[in-house]
Amino acid sequence: RFIHANYNKDISLDSLSRELGVSRFHISRIFTQVLHTGFYEYVNALRINYAKELLLDSEYKILDIAEMSGFQSQQTFNRIFRDFCGMPPSAYRKQH
């Protein structure tokens, strides 16, 4: 619940471990064993899914969508979006 409520903020393994009162290594292990993905990959998937909704259902600029989705820069957003979707955000918006 904490991750889903905070993925568009500056969230980290450290902040999650403080929230839950367990070590960051324990959390990382749980993600790998239970969800078969890493913590940051999970968070980025949530961010990208939210960004995709905004790209299709709003007129926000891509920089604004990057920030609203929790990315620290448009360059990082573009790179991660391309990794997940195979195209930059602007092409995704035009194509869909």
All heavy atoms as an XYZ file, in Angstrom:
803
protein
N       0.828     -1.203      0.000
C       0.000      0.000      0.000
C       0.860      1.251      0.000
O       0.508      2.226     -0.653
C      -0.934     -0.005      1.202
C      -2.112     -0.938      1.020
C      -3.058     -0.828      2.153
N      -2.873     -2.014      2.957
C      -3.346     -2.199      4.151
N      -4.018     -1.257      4.730
N      -3.143     -3.316      4.787
N       1.942      1.207      0.775
C       2.832      2.367      0.850
C       3.392      2.707     -0.524
O       3.418      3.872     -0.922
C       3.966      2.103      1.845
C       4.932      3.239      1.982
C       4.622      4.339      2.764
C       6.148      3.218      1.324
C       5.512      5.398      2.889
C       7.050      4.264      1.444
C       6.730      5.359      2.230
N       3.823      1.707     -1.261
C       4.396      1.942     -2.591
C       3.341      2.508     -3.530
O       3.595      3.473     -4.245
C       5.011      0.653     -3.164
C       6.210      0.223     -2.327
C       5.420      0.845     -4.619
C       6.739     -1.142     -2.660
N       2.158      1.940     -3.532
C       1.106      2.416     -4.427
C       0.655      3.834     -4.072
O       0.220      4.570     -4.956
C      -0.070      1.438     -4.432
C       0.209      0.228     -5.256
N      -0.227      0.081     -6.547
C       0.914     -0.892     -4.985
C       0.189     -1.071     -7.028
N       0.892     -1.680     -6.100
N       0.777      4.212     -2.826
C       0.400      5.559     -2.405
C       1.511      6.576     -2.642
O       1.253      7.782     -2.658
C       0.019      5.561     -0.929
N       2.737      6.108     -2.858
C       3.882      7.019     -2.918
C       4.787      6.856     -4.127
O       5.848      7.468     -4.181
C       4.724      6.855     -1.645
C       3.999      7.311     -0.426
O       3.822      8.502     -0.208
N       3.532      6.366      0.378
N       4.411      6.047     -5.099
C       5.319      5.791     -6.224
C       5.644      7.048     -7.020
O       6.682      7.133     -7.659
C       4.780      4.705     -7.163
C       3.542      5.090     -7.921
C       3.626      5.782     -9.121
C       2.277      4.760     -7.446
C       2.484      6.137     -9.823
C       1.139      5.105     -8.131
C       1.250      5.801     -9.316
O       0.115      6.153    -10.005
N       4.767      8.037     -6.984
C       5.033      9.256     -7.758
C       5.777     10.299     -6.930
O       5.918     11.438     -7.354
C       3.738      9.825     -8.325
C       2.737     10.191     -7.260
O       2.836      9.758     -6.120
N       1.756     10.981     -7.624
N       6.278      9.887     -5.772
C       7.125     10.744     -4.943
C       8.528     10.159     -4.946
O       8.800      9.155     -5.591
C       6.559     10.807     -3.519
C       5.164     11.387     -3.471
C       4.615     11.353     -2.067
C       3.212     11.917     -2.085
N       2.227     10.987     -1.584
N       9.408     10.788     -4.207
C      10.788     10.300     -4.110
C      10.820      9.128     -3.140
O      11.018      9.300     -1.946
C      11.700     11.428     -3.649
C      13.164     11.072     -3.733
O      13.509     10.104     -4.447
O      13.971     11.754     -3.086
N      10.587      7.944     -3.647
C      10.519      6.736     -2.828
C      11.785      5.919     -3.045
O      12.332      5.880     -4.145
C       9.249      5.910     -3.163
C       9.060      4.770     -2.183
C       9.256      5.446     -4.580
C       7.737      4.041     -2.347
N      12.236      5.287     -1.981
C      13.443      4.482     -2.061
C      13.303      3.261     -1.159
O      12.385      3.175     -0.344
C      14.655      5.305     -1.619
O      14.539      5.625     -0.234
N      14.246      2.350     -1.302
C      14.278      1.205     -0.398
C      14.452      1.673      1.042
O      13.865      1.098      1.956
C      15.422      0.264     -0.777
C      15.106     -0.805     -1.800
C      16.374     -1.533     -2.207
C      14.088     -1.779     -1.286
N      15.231      2.720      1.235
C      15.442      3.240      2.585
C      14.156      3.792      3.185
O      13.847      3.521      4.342
C      16.530      4.321      2.588
C      17.911      3.748      2.356
O      18.148      2.582      2.731
O      18.751      4.464      1.802
N      13.396      4.559      2.405
C      12.154      5.117      2.939
C      11.138      4.011      3.226
O      10.417      4.060      4.223
C      11.565      6.169      1.998
O      11.204      5.614      0.756
N      11.101      2.986      2.380
C      10.196      1.869      2.613
C      10.625      1.067      3.839
O       9.789      0.665      4.650
C      10.123      0.966      1.379
C       9.151     -0.206      1.460
C       7.720      0.255      1.722
C       9.208     -1.012      0.172
N      11.918      0.874      4.005
C      12.393      0.111      5.165
C      12.095      0.869      6.462
O      11.732      0.247      7.466
C      13.882     -0.214      5.054
O      14.681      0.931      5.241
N      12.220      2.186      6.447
C      11.848      2.973      7.634
C      10.361      2.859      7.915
O       9.945      2.715      9.059
C      12.233      4.445      7.444
C      13.701      4.727      7.657
C      13.986      6.216      7.735
N      13.563      6.966      6.559
C      14.277      7.090      5.451
N      15.463      6.508      5.349
N      13.822      7.797      4.431
N       9.553      2.918      6.873
C       8.101      2.829      7.022
C       7.682      1.473      7.605
O       6.789      1.404      8.456
C       7.423      3.052      5.667
C       5.928      2.979      5.679
C       5.248      4.155      6.377
O       5.869      5.228      6.509
O       4.094      3.976      6.789
N       8.320      0.407      7.140
C       7.945     -0.938      7.574
C       8.721     -1.434      8.787
O       8.345     -2.433      9.395
C       8.130     -1.926      6.418
C       7.303     -1.665      5.159
C       7.667     -2.654      4.073
C       5.818     -1.707      5.480
N       9.821     -0.776      9.092
C      10.637     -1.194     10.224
C      11.429     -2.464      9.982
O      11.690     -3.224     10.914
N      11.801     -2.702      8.737
C      12.641     -3.850      8.382
C      13.799     -3.355      7.521
O      13.762     -2.254      6.983
C      11.844     -4.952      7.638
C      10.757     -5.526      8.518
C      11.254     -4.431      6.354
N      14.808     -4.187      7.386
C      15.982     -3.764      6.624
C      15.676     -3.676      5.128
O      14.815     -4.389      4.607
C      17.155     -4.719      6.855
O      17.006     -5.890      6.077
N      16.404     -2.812      4.473
C      16.244     -2.657      3.024
C      16.631     -3.940      2.288
O      16.094     -4.259      1.243
C      17.019     -1.449      2.518
C      18.507     -1.548      2.717
C      19.233     -0.254      2.399
N      18.888      0.229      1.081
C      19.737      0.288      0.070
N      20.970     -0.071      0.226
N      19.348      0.713     -1.095
N      17.565     -4.689      2.845
C      17.996     -5.941      2.227
C      16.876     -6.987      2.297
O      16.685     -7.758      1.364
C      19.276     -6.449      2.894
C      20.392     -5.445      2.814
C      20.764     -4.729      3.938
C      21.037     -5.186      1.621
C      21.771     -3.780      3.857
C      22.048     -4.238      1.528
C      22.415     -3.531      2.659
N      16.148     -6.991      3.390
C      15.007     -7.904      3.533
C      13.934     -7.565      2.499
O      13.388     -8.462      1.846
C      14.453     -7.817      4.958
C      13.300     -8.730      5.213
N      13.429    -10.099      5.263
C      11.982     -8.467      5.411
C      12.247    -10.642      5.483
N      11.351     -9.671      5.578
N      13.640     -6.293      2.352
C      12.646     -5.861      1.361
C      13.100     -6.240     -0.038
O      12.314     -6.757     -0.833
C      12.394     -4.345      1.461
C      11.736     -4.014      2.796
C      11.531     -3.865      0.303
C      11.696     -2.538      3.116
N      14.344     -5.992     -0.342
C      14.876     -6.315     -1.660
C      14.757     -7.814     -1.937
O      14.363     -8.223     -3.033
C      16.334     -5.869     -1.742
O      16.857     -6.120     -3.010
N      15.062     -8.620     -0.942
C      14.964    -10.075     -1.090
C      13.516    -10.507     -1.332
O      13.248    -11.362     -2.175
C      15.526    -10.765      0.155
C      15.794    -12.230     -0.041
C      16.520    -12.907      1.136
N      17.345    -12.041      1.950
C      17.054    -11.680      3.218
N      15.960    -12.111      3.793
N      17.877    -10.899      3.886
N      12.589     -9.893     -0.618
C      11.172    -10.234     -0.789
C      10.709     -9.895     -2.209
O      10.015    -10.679     -2.850
C      10.307     -9.523      0.267
C      10.530    -10.160      1.629
C       8.831     -9.578     -0.107
C       9.898     -9.420      2.772
N      11.098     -8.732     -2.696
C      10.724     -8.359     -4.062
C      11.235     -9.389     -5.055
O      10.506     -9.824     -5.945
C      11.267     -6.968     -4.413
C      10.292     -5.875     -4.166
C      10.214     -5.283     -2.917
C       9.430     -5.453     -5.154
C       9.299     -4.276     -2.665
C       8.510     -4.452     -4.922
C       8.450     -3.864     -3.667
N      12.480     -9.781     -4.894
C      13.073    -10.734     -5.824
C      12.398    -12.098     -5.728
O      12.065    -12.705     -6.751
C      14.582    -10.871     -5.556
O      15.178     -9.578     -5.680
C      15.233    -11.819     -6.533
N      12.165    -12.575     -4.523
C      11.617    -13.918     -4.336
C      10.121    -13.998     -4.628
O       9.655    -14.961     -5.222
C      11.881    -14.404     -2.908
C      13.339    -14.675     -2.636
C      13.614    -15.021     -1.174
O      12.758    -14.858     -0.309
N      14.817    -15.479     -0.904
N       9.357    -12.995     -4.208
C       7.902    -13.058     -4.322
C       7.401    -12.463     -5.640
O       6.575    -13.050     -6.327
C       7.221    -12.368     -3.118
C       5.717    -12.325     -3.273
C       7.609    -13.067     -1.817
N       7.906    -11.287     -5.990
C       7.418    -10.596     -7.187
C       8.287    -10.835     -8.421
O       7.929    -10.417     -9.515
C       7.308     -9.098     -6.909
C       6.347     -8.714     -5.780
C       6.428     -7.230     -5.491
C       4.927     -9.109     -6.139
N       9.435    -11.469     -8.228
C      10.355    -11.784     -9.330
C      10.780    -10.528    -10.091
O      10.927    -10.562    -11.327
C       9.751    -12.821    -10.276
C       9.285    -14.046     -9.562
N      10.146    -14.973     -9.008
C       8.035    -14.483     -9.268
C       9.454    -15.925     -8.425
N       8.164    -15.658     -8.564
N      10.938     -9.449     -9.374
C      11.411     -8.192     -9.947
C      12.104     -7.414     -8.851
O      11.946     -7.709     -7.667
C      10.250     -7.384    -10.555
O      10.777     -6.274    -11.272
C       9.287     -6.886     -9.491
N      12.865     -6.423     -9.247
C      13.523     -5.572     -8.270
C      12.605     -4.452     -7.810
O      11.612     -4.122     -8.461
N      12.950     -3.871     -6.677
C      12.151     -2.792     -6.108
C      11.989     -1.645     -7.099
O      10.881     -1.190     -7.368
C      12.799     -2.289     -4.808
C      12.172     -1.043     -4.272
C      10.975     -1.092     -3.590
C      12.781      0.192     -4.461
C      10.382      0.062     -3.093
C      12.202      1.354     -3.968
C      11.000      1.285     -3.287
N      13.099     -1.162     -7.646
C      13.029      0.001     -8.529
C      12.328     -0.316     -9.846
O      11.645      0.528    -10.409
C      14.419      0.608     -8.753
C      14.920      1.268     -7.486
C      15.880      0.677     -6.695
C      14.382      2.481     -7.066
C      16.314      1.269     -5.523
C      14.802      3.088     -5.898
C      15.767      2.469     -5.126
O      16.174      3.068     -3.961
N      12.469     -1.529    -10.323
C      11.755     -1.914    -11.539
C      10.245     -1.923    -11.271
O       9.452     -1.494    -12.111
C      12.217     -3.275    -12.046
C      11.631     -3.617    -13.393
C      12.292     -4.816    -14.043
O      13.470     -5.078    -13.769
O      11.608     -5.474    -14.833
N       9.851     -2.385    -10.101
C       8.438     -2.392     -9.717
C       7.895     -0.967     -9.638
O       6.840     -0.659    -10.192
C       8.282     -3.109     -8.373
C       6.855     -3.248     -7.918
C       6.055     -4.279     -8.398
C       6.307     -2.358     -7.004
C       4.742     -4.417     -7.976
C       4.995     -2.485     -6.578
C       4.215     -3.513     -7.069
O       2.913     -3.636     -6.654
N       8.639     -0.096     -8.964
C       8.219      1.301     -8.836
C       8.162      1.959    -10.211
O       7.199      2.670    -10.533
C       9.157      2.080     -7.884
C       8.875      3.578     -7.919
C       9.027      1.542     -6.459
N       9.165      1.725    -11.036
C       9.167      2.326    -12.369
C       8.013      1.823    -13.224
O       7.457      2.571    -14.025
C      10.501      2.091    -13.070
C      11.574      3.018    -12.557
O      11.291      4.104    -12.031
N      12.821      2.610    -12.676
N       7.624      0.565    -13.066
C       6.467      0.042    -13.810
C       5.196      0.787    -13.402
O       4.381      1.150    -14.261
C       6.318     -1.454    -13.576
N       5.029      1.037    -12.111
C       3.868      1.817    -11.658
C       3.907      3.230    -12.242
O       2.889      3.755    -12.707
C       3.843      1.892    -10.127
C       3.575      0.600     -9.382
C       3.726      0.811     -7.878
C       2.191      0.056     -9.698
N       5.073      3.832    -12.217
C       5.227      5.197    -12.744
C       4.931      5.248    -14.240
O       4.246      6.156    -14.710
C       6.645      5.697    -12.470
C       6.911      5.985    -11.021
C       8.351      6.345    -10.777
N       8.540      6.788     -9.395
C       9.711      7.027     -8.858
N      10.833      6.861     -9.563
N       9.784      7.434     -7.609
N       5.440      4.286    -14.972
C       5.225      4.265    -16.426
C       3.751      4.031    -16.747
O       3.197      4.667    -17.650
C       6.132      3.219    -17.105
C       7.601      3.625    -16.998
C       5.725      2.992    -18.557
C       7.962      4.957    -17.661
N       3.094      3.145    -16.031
C       1.667      2.920    -16.269
C       0.854      4.184    -16.016
O      -0.062      4.501    -16.774
C       1.152      1.757    -15.422
C       1.609      0.421    -15.951
O       1.872      0.266    -17.138
N       1.728     -0.545    -15.068
N       1.191      4.905    -14.969
C       0.519      6.173    -14.682
C       0.809      7.192    -15.785
O      -0.094      7.884    -16.268
C       0.964      6.698    -13.318
C       0.320      7.988    -12.916
C      -1.060      8.093    -12.780
C       1.095      9.110    -12.664
C      -1.651      9.289    -12.396
C       0.511     10.306    -12.276
C      -0.864     10.384    -12.144
O      -1.446     11.570    -11.777
N       2.059      7.251    -16.213
C       2.442      8.179    -17.278
C       1.707      7.861    -18.576
O       1.270      8.771    -19.292
C       3.953      8.124    -17.497
N       1.543      6.592    -18.893
C       0.819      6.200    -20.098
C      -0.623      6.686    -20.041
O      -1.151      7.181    -21.040
C       0.879      4.682    -20.280
C       2.241      4.200    -20.756
C       2.490      2.728    -20.630
C       1.504      1.811    -21.210
N       1.891      0.389    -21.123
N      -1.247      6.575    -18.887
C      -2.617      7.089    -18.731
C      -2.650      8.594    -18.975
O      -3.531      9.101    -19.673
C      -3.139      6.787    -17.325
C      -3.436      5.346    -17.059
C      -3.878      5.113    -15.620
O      -4.404      6.048    -14.987
O      -3.690      3.988    -15.131
N      -1.701      9.303    -18.391
C      -1.667     10.759    -18.561
C      -1.384     11.149    -20.007
O      -1.945     12.132    -20.508
C      -0.610     11.379    -17.638
C      -0.902     11.327    -16.145
C       0.298     11.840    -15.351
C      -2.152     12.129    -15.801
N      -0.528     10.409    -20.672
C      -0.225     10.703    -22.071
C      -1.463     10.581    -22.948
O      -1.655     11.350    -23.888
C       0.876      9.782    -22.596
C       2.291     10.084    -22.120
C       3.211      8.909    -22.401
C       2.816     11.364    -22.762
N      -2.310      9.612    -22.633
C      -3.485      9.366    -23.458
C      -4.695     10.195    -23.055
O      -5.531     10.513    -23.897
C      -3.845      7.879    -23.413
C      -2.773      6.925    -23.925
C      -3.265      5.488    -23.830
C      -2.364      7.257    -25.346
N      -4.801     10.525    -21.775
C      -6.025     11.146    -21.267
C      -5.863     12.597    -20.850
O      -6.738     13.134    -20.163
C      -6.557     10.342    -20.072
C      -6.922      8.921    -20.452
O      -7.257      8.683    -21.629
O      -6.865      8.045    -19.572
N      -4.755     13.226    -21.214
C      -4.550     14.620    -20.820
C      -3.761     15.360    -21.891
O      -3.246     14.754    -22.823
C      -3.794     14.698    -19.484
O      -2.416     14.418    -19.679
N      -3.683     16.643    -21.715
C      -2.902     17.486    -22.618
C      -1.627     18.001    -21.940
O      -1.003     18.928    -22.421
C      -3.759     18.675    -23.074
C      -4.979     18.272    -23.883
C      -4.614     17.603    -25.197
O      -3.642     18.035    -25.846
O      -5.308     16.640    -25.573
N      -1.264     17.390    -20.800
C      -0.059     17.814    -20.087
C       1.170     17.667    -20.980
O       1.250     16.737    -21.796
C       0.169     16.979    -18.825
C      -0.816     17.228    -17.717
C      -1.667     16.218    -17.294
C      -0.890     18.462    -17.077
C      -2.573     16.427    -16.263
C      -1.787     18.675    -16.047
C      -2.621     17.664    -15.650
O      -3.509     17.866    -14.624
N       2.124     18.551    -20.781
C       3.406     18.424    -21.463
C       4.138     17.212    -20.907
O       3.918     16.803    -19.765
C       4.247     19.678    -21.227
C       3.666     20.927    -21.834
C       4.525     22.114    -21.519
C       3.882     23.381    -22.069
N       4.645     24.579    -21.712
N       5.022     16.664    -21.708
C       5.747     15.463    -21.308
C       6.594     15.719    -20.068
O       6.660     14.872    -19.178
C       6.565     14.907    -22.485
C       5.588     14.356    -23.527
C       7.538     13.818    -22.013
C       6.188     13.836    -24.785
N       7.191     16.887    -19.956
C       7.957     17.209    -18.750
C       7.066     17.176    -17.519
O       7.441     16.632    -16.475
C       8.617     18.581    -18.879
C       9.343     19.095    -17.630
C      10.453     18.138    -17.213
C       9.881     20.488    -17.868
N       5.857     17.725    -17.624
C       4.920     17.705    -16.496
C       4.517     16.276    -16.139
O       4.420     15.924    -14.956
C       3.672     18.533    -16.813
C       3.980     20.005    -16.988
O       4.968     20.485    -16.386
O       3.241     20.673    -17.738
N       4.296     15.454    -17.140
C       3.934     14.050    -16.903
C       5.082     13.316    -16.218
O       4.861     12.529    -15.298
C       3.514     13.366    -18.214
C       2.182     13.952    -18.689
C       3.443     11.848    -18.053
C       1.739     13.480    -20.059
N       6.303     13.593    -16.650
C       7.473     12.972    -16.015
C       7.511     13.318    -14.528
O       7.671     12.429    -13.686
C       8.753     13.431    -16.705
N       7.321     14.574    -14.213
C       7.340     15.012    -12.813
C       6.166     14.448    -12.033
O       6.330     13.985    -10.900
C       7.352     16.536    -12.745
C       8.646     17.135    -13.232
C       8.610     18.656    -13.329
O       7.530     19.257    -13.111
O       9.661     19.243    -13.623
N       4.980     14.456    -12.616
C       3.789     13.935    -11.943
C       3.901     12.437    -11.682
O       3.307     11.922    -10.741
C       2.542     14.228    -12.784
C       2.216     15.700    -12.887
S       0.989     16.079    -14.159
C      -0.456     15.305    -13.475
N       4.665     11.754    -12.506
C       4.835     10.308    -12.378
C       5.941      9.930    -11.401
O       6.114      8.754    -11.100
C       5.145      9.694    -13.746
O       4.092      9.968    -14.645
N       6.694     10.910    -10.932
C       7.722     10.637     -9.933
C       9.142     10.599    -10.438
O      10.059     10.259     -9.693
N       9.358     10.950    -11.702
C      10.715     10.952    -12.237
C      11.397     12.287    -11.941
O      10.761     13.338    -11.962
C      10.694     10.674    -13.743
C      10.279      9.270    -14.058
C       8.965      8.973    -14.392
C      11.193      8.239    -13.991
C       8.566      7.678    -14.658
C      10.809      6.931    -14.257
C       9.502      6.653    -14.595
N      12.687     12.212    -11.668
C      13.446     13.395    -11.288
C      13.847     14.261    -12.484
O      14.131     15.439    -12.326
C      14.702     12.990    -10.510
C      14.381     12.238     -9.232
C      13.557     13.064     -8.268
O      13.860     14.216     -8.001
N      12.496     12.480     -7.744
N      13.842     13.678    -13.678
C      14.187     14.452    -14.876
C      13.469     13.863    -16.077
O      13.083     12.685    -16.082
C      15.700     14.428    -15.129
O      16.113     13.153    -15.583
N      13.316     14.695    -17.097
C      12.682     14.211    -18.320
C      13.589     13.207    -19.026
O      13.098     12.258    -19.639
C      12.343     15.368    -19.256
C      11.558     14.908    -20.472
C      11.056     16.036    -21.334
O      11.053     17.189    -20.917
N      10.641     15.714    -22.542
N      14.889     13.374    -18.918
C      15.814     12.437    -19.555
C      15.656     11.034    -18.965
O      15.612     10.045    -19.700
C      17.267     12.909    -19.406
C      17.587     14.160    -20.179
C      17.157     15.447    -19.465
O      16.746     15.430    -18.308
N      17.235     16.566    -20.157
N      15.571     10.952    -17.641
C      15.371      9.658    -16.993
C      14.032      9.064    -17.393
O      13.925      7.877    -17.712
C      15.460      9.802    -15.465
O      16.743     10.328    -15.126
C      15.252      8.470    -14.769
N      13.003      9.890    -17.391
C      11.682      9.446    -17.797
C      11.707      8.894    -19.217
O      11.200      7.798    -19.476
C      10.698     10.608    -17.697
C       9.331     10.322    -18.261
C       8.542      9.308    -17.754
C       8.828     11.082    -19.306
C       7.277      9.045    -18.271
C       7.567     10.840    -19.823
C       6.793      9.821    -19.308
N      12.301      9.630    -20.143
C      12.363      9.187    -21.540
C      13.084      7.848    -21.669
O      12.633      6.953    -22.396
C      13.050     10.229    -22.409
C      12.201     11.448    -22.639
O      10.984     11.427    -22.465
N      12.834     12.545    -23.011
N      14.199      7.703    -20.957
C      14.988      6.471    -21.041
C      14.199      5.284    -20.493
O      14.111      4.229    -21.141
C      16.304      6.633    -20.274
C      17.185      5.399    -20.288
C      18.515      5.614    -19.582
N      18.423      6.274    -18.295
C      18.065      5.663    -17.156
N      17.754      4.384    -17.154
N      18.019      6.340    -16.019
N      13.611      5.450    -19.337
C      12.875      4.349    -18.724
C      11.597      4.044    -19.510
O      11.232      2.888    -19.709
C      12.598      4.639    -17.239
C      13.936      4.632    -16.482
C      11.642      3.616    -16.638
C      13.854      5.068    -15.048
N      10.930      5.084    -20.001
C       9.729      4.875    -20.815
C      10.082      4.063    -22.056
O       9.383      3.111    -22.405
C       9.108      6.218    -21.214
C       7.720      6.084    -21.762
C       6.624      6.259    -20.945
C       7.503      5.785    -23.100
C       5.329      6.123    -21.434
C       6.227      5.649    -23.613
C       5.129      5.818    -22.768
N      11.172      4.412    -22.694
C      11.609      3.678    -23.894
C      11.943      2.224    -23.558
O      11.609      1.313    -24.307
C      12.813      4.369    -24.536
C      13.212      3.799    -25.878
C      14.475      4.439    -26.424
N      14.435      5.880    -26.407
C      14.141      6.639    -27.465
N      13.840      6.067    -28.611
N      14.142      7.945    -27.374
N      12.578      2.012    -22.401
C      12.897      0.641    -21.976
C      11.630     -0.191    -21.790
O      11.589     -1.357    -22.170
C      13.686      0.648    -20.664
C      15.106      1.158    -20.825
O      15.594      1.264    -21.973
O      15.729      1.449    -19.785
N      10.595      0.406    -21.212
C       9.353     -0.320    -20.937
C       8.463     -0.449    -22.176
O       7.816     -1.469    -22.357
C       8.560      0.369    -19.821
C       8.948     -0.055    -18.439
C      10.048      0.503    -17.809
C       8.215     -1.012    -17.752
C      10.412      0.121    -16.529
C       8.571     -1.403    -16.474
C       9.673     -0.832    -15.864
N       8.403      0.593    -22.996
C       7.413      0.644    -24.072
C       7.998      0.537    -25.472
O       7.253      0.433    -26.446
C       6.608      1.941    -23.966
S       5.757      2.112    -22.392
N       9.309      0.603    -25.589
C       9.939      0.471    -26.898
C       9.875      1.716    -27.760
O      10.211      1.657    -28.945
N       9.434      2.819    -27.192
C       9.354      4.092    -27.932
C       9.345      5.237    -26.933
O       9.008      5.034    -25.774
C       8.092      4.137    -28.798
C       6.787      4.136    -28.014
S       5.313      4.104    -29.056
C       5.320      2.411    -29.598
N       9.681      6.430    -27.384
C       9.632      7.579    -26.477
C       8.183      7.975    -26.166
O       7.253      7.611    -26.915
C      10.354      8.686    -27.238
C      10.396      8.258    -28.650
C      10.233      6.768    -28.687
N       7.981      8.708    -25.081
C       6.627      9.107    -24.702
C       5.879      9.876    -25.794
O       4.669      9.665    -25.991
C       6.832      9.992    -23.466
C       8.182      9.681    -22.968
C       8.969      9.185    -24.116
N       6.566     10.740    -26.522
C       5.892     11.523    -27.558
C       5.353     10.610    -28.662
O       4.246     10.815    -29.160
C       6.857     12.566    -28.138
O       8.019     11.943    -28.642
N       6.123      9.584    -29.042
C       5.656      8.647    -30.060
C       4.495      7.807    -29.536
O       3.543      7.536    -30.275
C       6.799      7.735    -30.502
N       4.552      7.434    -28.279
C       3.449      6.664    -27.671
C       2.166      7.470    -27.707
O       1.106      6.957    -28.073
C       3.816      6.306    -26.216
C       2.766      5.478    -25.530
C       2.754      4.103    -25.635
C       1.754      6.104    -24.776
C       1.780      3.339    -25.000
C       0.786      5.345    -24.142
C       0.797      3.970    -24.257
O      -0.176      3.230    -23.635
N       2.246      8.745    -27.378
C       1.063      9.613    -27.390
C       0.491      9.711    -28.800
O      -0.715      9.613    -29.003
C       1.419     10.986    -26.838
C       0.259     11.965    -26.856
C       0.646     13.300    -26.261
N       0.140     13.364    -24.908
C       0.425     14.334    -24.068
N       1.245     15.306    -24.421
N      -0.087     14.330    -22.849
N       1.341      9.902    -29.790
C       0.879     10.042    -31.185
C       0.284      8.735    -31.700
O      -0.724      8.736    -32.404
C       2.045     10.461    -32.085
C       2.438     11.899    -31.923
C       3.613     12.230    -32.813
C       4.117     13.637    -32.511
N       5.343     13.933    -33.244
N       0.917      7.627    -31.360
C       0.492      6.323    -31.887
C      -0.814      5.838    -31.260
O      -1.579      5.131    -31.894
C       1.585      5.304    -31.659
C       1.366      3.988    -32.381
C       2.549      3.080    -32.253
O       3.101      2.916    -31.166
N       2.991      2.501    -33.363
N      -1.074      6.223    -30.019
C      -2.257      5.734    -29.335
C      -3.300      6.817    -29.225
O      -4.341      6.702    -28.729
C      -1.885      5.196    -27.950
C      -1.008      3.963    -28.025
N       0.349      4.043    -28.103
C      -1.318      2.654    -28.060
C       0.850      2.816    -28.166
N      -0.129      1.963    -28.151
